[in-house]
């Protein structure tokens, strides 16, 4: 069954941080890590995704409202992905947003922060949530120098991991949020 993993956002409201497929026993084992876990068992809930709101009082999901005349946000654009020397020949890229590598690989990811076609000359260090389909979460440290972003991630075991636009923006105020097409990493047993 599908489950929505929900964190508190404000009084009485939560935000869907991830949707996972799991059995009830696994849900019990991760329940303490989330403010609420909602079974996705109705037809209406099948369209719910990450970033949707959740009203704790009514138990209903809130469709993210479309923004009218949005302020342009900078976009994170992936520029390159490399694997450590031992695993480089096993790296499979389908574009830069779909990566397959073997367990034990260390990936280095490079990206640029662009507004239109212009690189944004920002220097920052920021946390990047890295989430698995099974509900696990890791936090990566990303460094941005003159708008060029890089981070490294070690992938010791098989699984499916994602970095999404919603995850990157979840702790940022609206004026600092960024667009991002996301990245999905499939880690396979070699």
N, C-alpha and C positions, 0 to 999 in steps of 0.2 A: 504494500500500500504506500502511496505518496504521503509525506508529512511536510508541513511548513514549520521551519524552525524560526521562532520569533523572539526578538529582543525588544525591551522597553524603549520607547522613543520619547514619550512625554506622558503626562498623567493620563491614564486610561487608554493610551494608544501605543501600539507596537509597530514594528517593521519586520517584514519577512526577509530574513537574511539568507536563507537557503531552502531549497526543496529537495528532499531526499526520498529514495525508495528504501524502505526498511521493514523489518518485522517488529512486532510489539515488544519483544524482549530487548532488542537493540535500543528502541526508543526509551525504554525504562533506564537503560544504562547511561544515556546521555541527557536525561531530563534535567539534571541539576545544572547543566551548562547553559540552559536556555530559560527565558522567562515564561515561555509557553511553547508547546508543540501541538499543532492542530492537524488532525487527520484530514486529508483531502478526499472526502468520500461523497461529495455531491457533484452533480454536473456543473453547477456554477463555479465550484472551486477548482475545476480542472484547468481553467484559464488563468488562475492565480500564478504569479511569478515572483521572483526576487524583487524587492523594492516596493511591493504592495504594502499598504497599511493594514493594521488589524485593530479593531475596536474590541477591547477586553470586555466591556459591559455587554455588548450585543453578540459577541462571538462572530462578527461578520468581517470579511475582508473589504478593504477600501481600495478601489481602482485608482492608481496614481492619476491625478488630474492633468490633462494636457496644459502646457504653459503657452499662453497667448503672447506673441511678440517676445520670444525669449531673448535674453542678453547673450551674445555670442560667448561660448565657453571655449577655452583652449582644448585641444585634442591631443591625447597621448597616441603617438603613431609608432608602432614597433619598427625598429630599424635592423635588428639582427639578433640571432640566437645561435649560440655555439655551445658545444658539449666539451667536457674535459677530454684530454688526449686519449685516455683509455677507451672512452665510449663514443668518440667522434664519428666513427664509421657506422654506428648503429642509430644515429640520430635521423629521424624522418620528419620532414617539415612539409605540411600542406599549407602553403602560404606561411605567414608568421603567426597566425592565430590558432593553429592546430599542430601540436607537437607530439611526437611519439618517441620515447627513449626507453632504455632499459634501466631496471632498478640498479642503483649505485651511481647513476650519472649525476654530475654537477653541471647545471646549466648556467650560462651567463647570458642575460637578456639586456639588449640595448634599445632605447626608444628616444623619441624627441617630443618635446612639448611645443605644439604649433598653434598659432592663432591665424587662421587662414593658411597662408603658405609661409608665414614668418615664424622663425624659432623665437620662443620667449626666453629672454636672457635672465633666467632665474637660477639662484643657487639655493638648494634646499636639501634636507635629509628628511624622509618621511616614511611612515609605516605603511606597509602594503599587505592587507589581508589576503591570504592564500588558502583557499578552502577546498576540501575534498568532498566528493559526492556523498560519502558516508557520514558527513557531519564534522569530521576533524577540521581543525583550523590551525594554521601556522601564521606567524607574522614575519614578513620579510622587511629588511631595511633597504630602501631604495635611495640612491644618491642622485641629485640633479645638479649638474654644473653647467651654467649657461644654457639651460634648457635641454641638455643631453642627460637622459636618465639611464642608470644601470643598476641592476641587482643580480645577485647570484643565489641559486637555490640548490641544495643537495636533496636528492630524491632516493633515499635508501631502500624503499620498498614499493611494490606495485600499487597502483591506485589511479584514480582520475582526479586531477586538481585543476582549479580555475582561479583566475583573477578576473573580476568583473568590474564594470563601471560603477555599479551600485556599491560594491565593497570598497572601492577606492574612495568614493565620495561620502560614505556613511558617517564619518566623524568630521567632515568639513562643512563650514558654513556655506550657504548657497553661492556667495560671491567668489568662493575659491574652488568650486567644483569643476571637474574636467570631464570631457567626453573620452570614452575608451571603448573600442570594439571587443576588448577582452582577449584572454588567451586561455586555451584549454590544453592541459598537458596529460597525456596518457603514459603512465609509467608501467612497463610490462616486465614480467619475469623473463630473464634472458635464458 
